[in-house]
Amino acid sequence: MQSRYPLLKKWTVEDHERLRAMAEAGRRPDEIAAELKRSEAAVRVRAWQYDIALRLVTQKRRP
């Protein structure tokens, strides 16, 4: 049977542990996403689902 969402990359235990370790080390969500080869949104959702605190990143205001 084919997956309902064939383009989604499943999270492995190793990916989850790397996410947790990088978040605890204070890495930014965009850095974590690049290293895990996932979108920043995917990293944020996974962190939210498992109550992993991510570093707060605010955008600079444009003049």
Contacts in CASP RR format, 6 or more apart in sequence:
PFRMAT RR
TARGET T0000
AUTHOR 0000-0000-0000
METHOD contacts of the structure
MODEL  1
MQSRYPLLKKWTVEDHERLRAMAEAGRRPDEIAAELKRSEAAVRVRAWQY
DIALRLVTQKRRP
9 37 0 8 1.000
9 38 0 8 1.000
9 42 0 8 1.000
11 46 0 8 1.000
15 36 0 8 1.000
15 38 0 8 1.000
16 46 0 8 1.000
16 50 0 8 1.000
18 35 0 8 1.000
18 36 0 8 1.000
19 32 0 8 1.000
19 36 0 8 1.000
19 43 0 8 1.000
19 46 0 8 1.000
19 47 0 8 1.000
19 52 0 8 1.000
20 50 0 8 1.000
20 52 0 8 1.000
22 31 0 8 1.000
22 32 0 8 1.000
22 35 0 8 1.000
23 32 0 8 1.000
23 47 0 8 1.000
23 52 0 8 1.000
23 53 0 8 1.000
23 54 0 8 1.000
23 55 0 8 1.000
26 55 0 8 1.000
27 55 0 8 1.000
28 55 0 8 1.000
28 57 0 8 1.000
29 40 0 8 1.000
29 43 0 8 1.000
29 44 0 8 1.000
29 47 0 8 1.000
29 54 0 8 1.000
29 55 0 8 1.000
29 57 0 8 1.000
30 40 0 8 1.000
30 57 0 8 1.000
32 43 0 8 1.000
32 54 0 8 1.000
33 39 0 8 1.000
33 40 0 8 1.000
33 42 0 8 1.000
33 43 0 8 1.000
36 43 0 8 1.000
43 54 0 8 1.000
44 54 0 8 1.000
46 52 0 8 1.000
47 53 0 8 1.000
47 54 0 8 1.000
END
